[in-house]
Amino acid sequence: MFSILDYNGMKIIKKCSSILDYDGMKIIKKCSSILDYDGMKIIKKCSSILDYDGMKIIKKCSSILDYDGMKIIKKCSSILDYDGMKIIKKCSSILDYDGMKITRNAQVSWTMMA
């Protein structure tokens, strides 16, 4: 799906693709959106993979906010694997405004072998 909305200088661009397969129980979704209004840009990308064969769930999301030179970047990814019982989560955010940078990182990892 591809759509563009333009109203009073505000532009919204969306792209979405999805694959659904109940035989292998696989769901793949990708969505990206761009919002531009008065120089403010918001970019979001999300992808998810669900596979019940190997019981794996992978999710990735990133967002970028840019307004008057201020950039906020956030990235989060999670991996769930019931074969090896692994859960990995990563989150990072970067704030850059007038040369000031703030970086935060958080990670949780859990592994349990059978």
PyMOL commands that place a pseudoatom at each C-alpha (Angstrom):
pseudoatom trace, name=CA, resn=MET, resi=1, chain=A, elem=C, hetatm=0, pos=[0.000, 0.000, 0.000]
pseudoatom trace, name=CA, resn=PHE, resi=2, chain=A, elem=C, hetatm=0, pos=[1.301, 3.429, -0.926]
pseudoatom trace, name=CA, resn=SER, resi=3, chain=A, elem=C, hetatm=0, pos=[-0.429, 6.677, -0.026]
pseudoatom trace, name=CA, resn=ILE, resi=4, chain=A, elem=C, hetatm=0, pos=[0.487, 10.361, 0.016]
pseudoatom trace, name=CA, resn=LEU, resi=5, chain=A, elem=C, hetatm=0, pos=[-1.479, 12.955, 1.966]
pseudoatom trace, name=CA, resn=ASP, resi=6, chain=A, elem=C, hetatm=0, pos=[-0.670, 16.624, 1.356]
pseudoatom trace, name=CA, resn=TYR, resi=7, chain=A, elem=C, hetatm=0, pos=[-2.683, 19.269, 3.187]
pseudoatom trace, name=CA, resn=ASN, resi=8, chain=A, elem=C, hetatm=0, pos=[-1.475, 22.813, 3.902]
pseudoatom trace, name=CA, resn=GLY, resi=9, chain=A, elem=C, hetatm=0, pos=[2.161, 21.803, 3.522]
pseudoatom trace, name=CA, resn=MET, resi=10, chain=A, elem=C, hetatm=0, pos=[1.747, 18.656, 5.629]
pseudoatom trace, name=CA, resn=LYS, resi=11, chain=A, elem=C, hetatm=0, pos=[2.849, 15.532, 3.815]
pseudoatom trace, name=CA, resn=ILE, resi=12, chain=A, elem=C, hetatm=0, pos=[2.269, 11.991, 4.995]
pseudoatom trace, name=CA, resn=ILE, resi=13, chain=A, elem=C, hetatm=0, pos=[3.831, 9.143, 3.051]
pseudoatom trace, name=CA, resn=LYS, resi=14, chain=A, elem=C, hetatm=0, pos=[2.992, 5.580, 4.032]
pseudoatom trace, name=CA, resn=LYS, resi=15, chain=A, elem=C, hetatm=0, pos=[4.254, 2.330, 2.606]
pseudoatom trace, name=CA, resn=CYS, resi=16, chain=A, elem=C, hetatm=0, pos=[2.965, -0.997, 3.854]
pseudoatom trace, name=CA, resn=SER, resi=17, chain=A, elem=C, hetatm=0, pos=[3.549, -4.551, 2.694]
pseudoatom trace, name=CA, resn=SER, resi=18, chain=A, elem=C, hetatm=0, pos=[2.297, -7.687, 4.409]
pseudoatom trace, name=CA, resn=ILE, resi=19, chain=A, elem=C, hetatm=0, pos=[2.622, -11.419, 3.801]
pseudoatom trace, name=CA, resn=LEU, resi=20, chain=A, elem=C, hetatm=0, pos=[0.348, -13.834, 5.637]
pseudoatom trace, name=CA, resn=ASP, resi=21, chain=A, elem=C, hetatm=0, pos=[0.823, -17.605, 5.313]
pseudoatom trace, name=CA, resn=TYR, resi=22, chain=A, elem=C, hetatm=0, pos=[-1.255, -19.864, 7.570]
pseudoatom trace, name=CA, resn=ASP, resi=23, chain=A, elem=C, hetatm=0, pos=[0.356, -23.034, 6.200]
pseudoatom trace, name=CA, resn=GLY, resi=24, chain=A, elem=C, hetatm=0, pos=[3.716, -22.175, 7.712]
pseudoatom trace, name=CA, resn=MET, resi=25, chain=A, elem=C, hetatm=0, pos=[2.117, -19.654, 10.093]
pseudoatom trace, name=CA, resn=LYS, resi=26, chain=A, elem=C, hetatm=0, pos=[4.364, -16.853, 8.891]
pseudoatom trace, name=CA, resn=ILE, resi=27, chain=A, elem=C, hetatm=0, pos=[3.477, -13.177, 9.116]
pseudoatom trace, name=CA, resn=ILE, resi=28, chain=A, elem=C, hetatm=0, pos=[5.772, -10.530, 7.672]
pseudoatom trace, name=CA, resn=LYS, resi=29, chain=A, elem=C, hetatm=0, pos=[4.808, -6.885, 7.929]
pseudoatom trace, name=CA, resn=LYS, resi=30, chain=A, elem=C, hetatm=0, pos=[6.745, -3.796, 6.942]
pseudoatom trace, name=CA, resn=CYS, resi=31, chain=A, elem=C, hetatm=0, pos=[5.474, -0.262, 7.407]
pseudoatom trace, name=CA, resn=SER, resi=32, chain=A, elem=C, hetatm=0, pos=[7.192, 3.078, 7.008]
pseudoatom trace, name=CA, resn=SER, resi=33, chain=A, elem=C, hetatm=0, pos=[5.712, 6.531, 7.383]
pseudoatom trace, name=CA, resn=ILE, resi=34, chain=A, elem=C, hetatm=0, pos=[7.105, 10.015, 6.888]
pseudoatom trace, name=CA, resn=LEU, resi=35, chain=A, elem=C, hetatm=0, pos=[5.408, 13.063, 8.381]
pseudoatom trace, name=CA, resn=ASP, resi=36, chain=A, elem=C, hetatm=0, pos=[6.696, 16.471, 7.264]
pseudoatom trace, name=CA, resn=TYR, resi=37, chain=A, elem=C, hetatm=0, pos=[5.074, 19.621, 8.626]
pseudoatom trace, name=CA, resn=ASP, resi=38, chain=A, elem=C, hetatm=0, pos=[6.758, 23.029, 8.859]
pseudoatom trace, name=CA, resn=GLY, resi=39, chain=A, elem=C, hetatm=0, pos=[10.221, 21.484, 8.588]
pseudoatom trace, name=CA, resn=MET, resi=40, chain=A, elem=C, hetatm=0, pos=[9.480, 18.792, 11.181]
pseudoatom trace, name=CA, resn=LYS, resi=41, chain=A, elem=C, hetatm=0, pos=[10.198, 15.318, 9.900]
pseudoatom trace, name=CA, resn=ILE, resi=42, chain=A, elem=C, hetatm=0, pos=[9.154, 12.098, 11.587]
pseudoatom trace, name=CA, resn=ILE, resi=43, chain=A, elem=C, hetatm=0, pos=[10.337, 8.838, 10.050]
pseudoatom trace, name=CA, resn=LYS, resi=44, chain=A, elem=C, hetatm=0, pos=[9.122, 5.546, 11.440]
pseudoatom trace, name=CA, resn=LYS, resi=45, chain=A, elem=C, hetatm=0, pos=[10.021, 2.074, 10.262]
pseudoatom trace, name=CA, resn=CYS, resi=46, chain=A, elem=C, hetatm=0, pos=[8.642, -1.124, 11.745]
pseudoatom trace, name=CA, resn=SER, resi=47, chain=A, elem=C, hetatm=0, pos=[9.115, -4.719, 10.659]
pseudoatom trace, name=CA, resn=SER, resi=48, chain=A, elem=C, hetatm=0, pos=[7.884, -7.857, 12.363]
pseudoatom trace, name=CA, resn=ILE, resi=49, chain=A, elem=C, hetatm=0, pos=[8.419, -11.526, 11.578]
pseudoatom trace, name=CA, resn=LEU, resi=50, chain=A, elem=C, hetatm=0, pos=[6.324, -14.200, 13.264]
pseudoatom trace, name=CA, resn=ASP, resi=51, chain=A, elem=C, hetatm=0, pos=[7.227, -17.836, 12.577]
pseudoatom trace, name=CA, resn=TYR, resi=52, chain=A, elem=C, hetatm=0, pos=[5.522, -20.593, 14.569]
pseudoatom trace, name=CA, resn=ASP, resi=53, chain=A, elem=C, hetatm=0, pos=[7.632, -23.298, 12.934]
pseudoatom trace, name=CA, resn=GLY, resi=54, chain=A, elem=C, hetatm=0, pos=[10.734, -22.237, 14.831]
pseudoatom trace, name=CA, resn=MET, resi=55, chain=A, elem=C, hetatm=0, pos=[8.721, -20.115, 17.309]
pseudoatom trace, name=CA, resn=LYS, resi=56, chain=A, elem=C, hetatm=0, pos=[10.711, -17.007, 16.474]
pseudoatom trace, name=CA, resn=ILE, resi=57, chain=A, elem=C, hetatm=0, pos=[9.470, -13.445, 16.823]
pseudoatom trace, name=CA, resn=ILE, resi=58, chain=A, elem=C, hetatm=0, pos=[11.668, -10.621, 15.554]
pseudoatom trace, name=CA, resn=LYS, resi=59, chain=A, elem=C, hetatm=0, pos=[10.592, -7.010, 15.893]
pseudoatom trace, name=CA, resn=LYS, resi=60, chain=A, elem=C, hetatm=0, pos=[12.518, -3.926, 14.894]
pseudoatom trace, name=CA, resn=CYS, resi=61, chain=A, elem=C, hetatm=0, pos=[11.334, -0.351, 15.261]
pseudoatom trace, name=CA, resn=SER, resi=62, chain=A, elem=C, hetatm=0, pos=[13.215, 2.865, 14.666]
pseudoatom trace, name=CA, resn=SER, resi=63, chain=A, elem=C, hetatm=0, pos=[12.001, 6.433, 14.737]
pseudoatom trace, name=CA, resn=ILE, resi=64, chain=A, elem=C, hetatm=0, pos=[13.754, 9.651, 13.820]
pseudoatom trace, name=CA, resn=LEU, resi=65, chain=A, elem=C, hetatm=0, pos=[12.440, 13.058, 14.881]
pseudoatom trace, name=CA, resn=ASP, resi=66, chain=A, elem=C, hetatm=0, pos=[14.158, 16.089, 13.356]
pseudoatom trace, name=CA, resn=TYR, resi=67, chain=A, elem=C, hetatm=0, pos=[12.935, 19.571, 14.239]
pseudoatom trace, name=CA, resn=ASP, resi=68, chain=A, elem=C, hetatm=0, pos=[15.050, 22.740, 14.163]
pseudoatom trace, name=CA, resn=GLY, resi=69, chain=A, elem=C, hetatm=0, pos=[18.288, 20.755, 14.218]
pseudoatom trace, name=CA, resn=MET, resi=70, chain=A, elem=C, hetatm=0, pos=[17.126, 18.523, 17.078]
pseudoatom trace, name=CA, resn=LYS, resi=71, chain=A, elem=C, hetatm=0, pos=[17.389, 14.850, 16.250]
pseudoatom trace, name=CA, resn=ILE, resi=72, chain=A, elem=C, hetatm=0, pos=[15.930, 12.035, 18.317]
pseudoatom trace, name=CA, resn=ILE, resi=73, chain=A, elem=C, hetatm=0, pos=[16.755, 8.515, 17.178]
pseudoatom trace, name=CA, resn=LYS, resi=74, chain=A, elem=C, hetatm=0, pos=[15.229, 5.522, 18.895]
pseudoatom trace, name=CA, resn=LYS, resi=75, chain=A, elem=C, hetatm=0, pos=[15.871, 1.910, 18.010]
pseudoatom trace, name=CA, resn=CYS, resi=76, chain=A, elem=C, hetatm=0, pos=[14.319, -1.118, 19.679]
pseudoatom trace, name=CA, resn=SER, resi=77, chain=A, elem=C, hetatm=0, pos=[14.700, -4.750, 18.692]
pseudoatom trace, name=CA, resn=SER, resi=78, chain=A, elem=C, hetatm=0, pos=[13.499, -7.899, 20.386]
pseudoatom trace, name=CA, resn=ILE, resi=79, chain=A, elem=C, hetatm=0, pos=[14.196, -11.526, 19.522]
pseudoatom trace, name=CA, resn=LEU, resi=80, chain=A, elem=C, hetatm=0, pos=[12.210, -14.343, 21.097]
pseudoatom trace, name=CA, resn=ASP, resi=81, chain=A, elem=C, hetatm=0, pos=[13.374, -17.890, 20.350]
pseudoatom trace, name=CA, resn=TYR, resi=82, chain=A, elem=C, hetatm=0, pos=[11.699, -20.780, 22.173]
pseudoatom trace, name=CA, resn=ASP, resi=83, chain=A, elem=C, hetatm=0, pos=[14.095, -23.314, 20.665]
pseudoatom trace, name=CA, resn=GLY, resi=84, chain=A, elem=C, hetatm=0, pos=[17.013, -21.996, 22.696]
pseudoatom trace, name=CA, resn=MET, resi=85, chain=A, elem=C, hetatm=0, pos=[14.764, -19.950, 25.021]
pseudoatom trace, name=CA, resn=LYS, resi=86, chain=A, elem=C, hetatm=0, pos=[16.524, -16.699, 24.202]
pseudoatom trace, name=CA, resn=ILE, resi=87, chain=A, elem=C, hetatm=0, pos=[15.080, -13.237, 24.706]
pseudoatom trace, name=CA, resn=ILE, resi=88, chain=A, elem=C, hetatm=0, pos=[17.153, -10.295, 23.542]
pseudoatom trace, name=CA, resn=LYS, resi=89, chain=A, elem=C, hetatm=0, pos=[15.968, -6.712, 23.863]
pseudoatom trace, name=CA, resn=LYS, resi=90, chain=A, elem=C, hetatm=0, pos=[17.901, -3.642, 22.841]
pseudoatom trace, name=CA, resn=CYS, resi=91, chain=A, elem=C, hetatm=0, pos=[16.821, -0.020, 23.151]
pseudoatom trace, name=CA, resn=SER, resi=92, chain=A, elem=C, hetatm=0, pos=[18.886, 3.039, 22.380]
pseudoatom trace, name=CA, resn=SER, resi=93, chain=A, elem=C, hetatm=0, pos=[18.023, 6.701, 22.104]
pseudoatom trace, name=CA, resn=ILE, resi=94, chain=A, elem=C, hetatm=0, pos=[20.139, 9.583, 20.867]
pseudoatom trace, name=CA, resn=LEU, resi=95, chain=A, elem=C, hetatm=0, pos=[19.219, 13.213, 21.468]
pseudoatom trace, name=CA, resn=ASP, resi=96, chain=A, elem=C, hetatm=0, pos=[21.285, 15.791, 19.578]
pseudoatom trace, name=CA, resn=TYR, resi=97, chain=A, elem=C, hetatm=0, pos=[20.425, 19.471, 19.932]
pseudoatom trace, name=CA, resn=ASP, resi=98, chain=A, elem=C, hetatm=0, pos=[22.924, 22.279, 19.317]
pseudoatom trace, name=CA, resn=GLY, resi=99, chain=A, elem=C, hetatm=0, pos=[25.852, 19.893, 19.682]
pseudoatom trace, name=CA, resn=MET, resi=100, chain=A, elem=C, hetatm=0, pos=[24.457, 18.284, 22.840]
pseudoatom trace, name=CA, resn=LYS, resi=101, chain=A, elem=C, hetatm=0, pos=[24.270, 14.520, 22.582]
pseudoatom trace, name=CA, resn=ILE, resi=102, chain=A, elem=C, hetatm=0, pos=[22.519, 12.195, 25.005]
pseudoatom trace, name=CA, resn=THR, resi=103, chain=A, elem=C, hetatm=0, pos=[22.829, 8.478, 24.406]
pseudoatom trace, name=CA, resn=ARG, resi=104, chain=A, elem=C, hetatm=0, pos=[21.000, 5.836, 26.377]
pseudoatom trace, name=CA, resn=ASN, resi=105, chain=A, elem=C, hetatm=0, pos=[21.396, 2.120, 25.962]
pseudoatom trace, name=CA, resn=ALA, resi=106, chain=A, elem=C, hetatm=0, pos=[19.455, -0.691, 27.620]
pseudoatom trace, name=CA, resn=GLN, resi=107, chain=A, elem=C, hetatm=0, pos=[19.783, -4.388, 26.933]
pseudoatom trace, name=CA, resn=VAL, resi=108, chain=A, elem=C, hetatm=0, pos=[18.187, -7.432, 28.498]
pseudoatom trace, name=CA, resn=SER, resi=109, chain=A, elem=C, hetatm=0, pos=[19.338, -10.915, 27.557]
pseudoatom trace, name=CA, resn=TRP, resi=110, chain=A, elem=C, hetatm=0, pos=[17.912, -14.164, 28.845]
pseudoatom trace, name=CA, resn=THR, resi=111, chain=A, elem=C, hetatm=0, pos=[19.172, -17.573, 27.794]
pseudoatom trace, name=CA, resn=MET, resi=112, chain=A, elem=C, hetatm=0, pos=[17.965, -20.941, 29.079]
pseudoatom trace, name=CA, resn=MET, resi=113, chain=A, elem=C, hetatm=0, pos=[19.226, -24.050, 27.356]
pseudoatom trace, name=CA, resn=ALA, resi=114, chain=A, elem=C, hetatm=0, pos=[17.076, -27.170, 27.424]
for i in range(1, 114): cmd.bond("trace and resi %d" % i, "trace and resi %d" % (i + 1))
show_as sticks, trace
zoom trace
